[in-house]
Each structure stands twice: as C-alpha cells, then as structure tokens.
Amino acid sequence: MAPLKHDDGRQASFATTMKAVFWSFFGVRKRSAHDAANLKPLHLVIAALIGVALFIGLLIMLVKIALAH
C-alpha cells in the first residue's frame, strides 16, 4: 500500500468534487486525480445528492420513453 500524502492545505473546488463524485459512480477514480483529503465534506454530500437526483431522473425518463413505445 502506498504511503498517505500529507494535506497541503488546498481545498478542492465544488466542480472538482462533482467530477470526483461523477467518476466514483462508475467506479473509475484515480487517487492521484482526486485526493479525498482535499474534498470538503459538505461539497461531497451536496454533489452526491445532485448525482443521485440526476441518476434517478434519468432512470424515470428512460422508463417513460420505454413505456410510451
């Protein structure tokens, strides 16, 4: 296992957090690209809720399209 990196004090932006959540939905996320130590917990929760809402909305839309045909 690789040693943990020290936090350099920089916080990730909300866009960076959204990107990390988006890729984590697919299970494709490099630790070096989005170090969890730099993500703000509040941003992470909000980004996850937005991601889940978008995913559920997409599923509902696909079901409605499938049932219409």
C-alpha positions as CSV (number, residue, x, y, z in Angstrom):
1,M,0.0,0.0,0.0
2,A,1.3,3.5,-0.9
3,P,2.0,5.9,1.9
4,L,-0.6,8.6,2.6
5,K,0.2,12.0,1.2
6,H,0.2,15.0,3.5
7,D,-2.6,17.5,3.0
8,D,-1.1,20.7,1.6
9,G,-4.0,22.8,2.9
10,R,-5.6,23.4,-0.5
11,Q,-9.3,22.6,-0.7
12,A,-10.9,21.3,-3.8
13,S,-13.5,23.4,-5.7
14,F,-17.1,22.3,-6.0
15,A,-16.5,21.4,-9.7
16,T,-13.6,19.1,-8.7
17,T,-15.8,17.5,-6.1
18,M,-18.6,17.0,-8.7
19,K,-16.1,15.4,-11.1
20,A,-14.9,13.1,-8.3
21,V,-18.4,12.0,-7.5
22,F,-19.3,11.6,-11.2
23,W,-16.4,9.2,-11.8
24,S,-16.9,7.4,-8.5
25,F,-20.5,6.5,-9.7
26,F,-18.7,4.5,-12.4
27,G,-16.0,3.1,-10.1
28,V,-13.3,4.9,-12.2
29,R,-11.3,7.2,-10.0
30,K,-7.6,7.7,-9.5
31,R,-6.5,8.5,-6.1
32,S,-3.9,10.9,-7.5
33,A,-6.5,12.8,-9.5
34,H,-8.9,13.5,-6.7
35,D,-7.3,13.1,-3.3
36,A,-10.1,12.6,-0.7
37,A,-8.2,14.6,1.9
38,N,-8.8,17.7,-0.2
39,L,-12.6,17.3,-0.7
40,K,-14.8,19.3,1.5
41,P,-17.4,17.1,3.3
42,L,-20.3,19.5,2.7
43,H,-19.4,19.7,-1.0
44,L,-19.2,15.9,-1.2
45,V,-22.6,15.4,0.3
46,I,-24.2,18.0,-1.9
47,A,-22.5,16.6,-5.0
48,A,-23.6,13.1,-4.1
49,L,-27.2,14.2,-3.7
50,I,-27.2,16.0,-7.0
51,G,-25.7,13.0,-8.7
52,V,-28.3,10.7,-7.2
53,A,-31.1,13.0,-8.2
54,L,-29.8,13.2,-11.8
55,F,-29.4,9.4,-11.9
56,I,-33.0,8.8,-10.7
57,G,-34.3,11.4,-13.1
58,L,-32.5,9.7,-16.0
59,L,-34.0,6.3,-15.0
60,I,-37.5,7.7,-14.7
61,M,-37.1,9.4,-18.1
62,L,-35.9,6.1,-19.7
63,V,-38.8,4.2,-18.2
64,K,-41.3,6.7,-19.5
65,I,-39.8,6.6,-23.0
66,A,-39.8,2.8,-22.9
67,L,-43.4,2.6,-21.8
68,A,-44.5,5.2,-24.4
69,H,-43.3,2.9,-27.3
